[in-house]
Amino acid sequence: LSCRHYSRRGVCVPTCHFTQGETREFAQGGECFECHPECERIEGNITCNGSGADTCTRCAHYRDGPHCV
């Protein structure tokens, strides 16, 4: 499968949910992946840049060192 823009679970999509939507995402290798559940959803801005609890822009609850908990 080769998509023009991004792929989400094997389906081609024009963009990932970077800054809007119920579930926020980041992109890696042209694939959309969900942010960690402990990342706070930020309207109009990037919520995370990876899948781990240490890649959140802001934490939904608390931060313990580099990780959101």
C-alpha positions in Angstrom: 0.0 0.0 0.0 1.3 3.4 -0.9 -0.6 6.5 0.0 -0.2 10.0 -1.4 -0.2 11.7 2.1 -0.7 9.5 5.2 -2.0 6.1 6.2 -4.1 5.2 9.2 -4.4 1.5 10.0 -4.0 0.7 6.3 -6.4 3.3 5.0 -5.1 6.3 3.0 -6.0 9.7 4.6 -5.2 13.3 3.6 -3.8 14.2 7.0 -3.4 12.9 10.6 -5.3 14.4 13.5 -2.4 16.6 14.6 -4.3 19.6 15.9 -8.0 18.6 16.1 -10.3 15.7 16.7 -11.1 13.4 19.6 -8.0 11.4 19.3 -4.7 13.2 18.6 -2.0 11.7 16.4 1.6 12.1 15.3 3.1 10.9 12.0 6.0 8.6 11.5 7.1 7.2 8.2 3.8 8.4 6.6 1.7 6.5 9.1 -0.7 8.2 11.7 -0.3 6.9 15.2 -2.2 7.9 18.4 -0.7 10.0 21.1 -0.3 8.5 24.5 -3.5 8.7 26.6 -1.7 10.8 29.3 -1.1 13.6 26.7 -3.4 16.6 27.1 -5.4 17.4 23.9 -4.4 20.9 22.9 -6.9 22.6 20.5 -5.1 24.1 17.4 -1.7 22.8 18.4 0.4 19.6 18.4 -0.4 17.3 21.3 2.6 14.9 21.0 5.6 14.0 18.8 5.7 10.3 19.6 3.9 7.4 21.2 5.4 7.5 24.7 4.3 9.3 27.8 7.5 11.3 27.5 6.6 12.8 24.1 3.6 14.9 25.2 3.5 18.7 24.6 1.6 19.0 27.9 0.4 16.4 30.4 -3.3 15.7 31.0 -2.7 15.1 34.6 0.8 15.2 36.2 4.5 15.0 35.1 6.9 12.7 36.8 10.3 13.6 35.4 10.0 13.4 31.6 6.8 11.2 31.7 3.2 12.1 32.0 1.3 10.1 34.5 
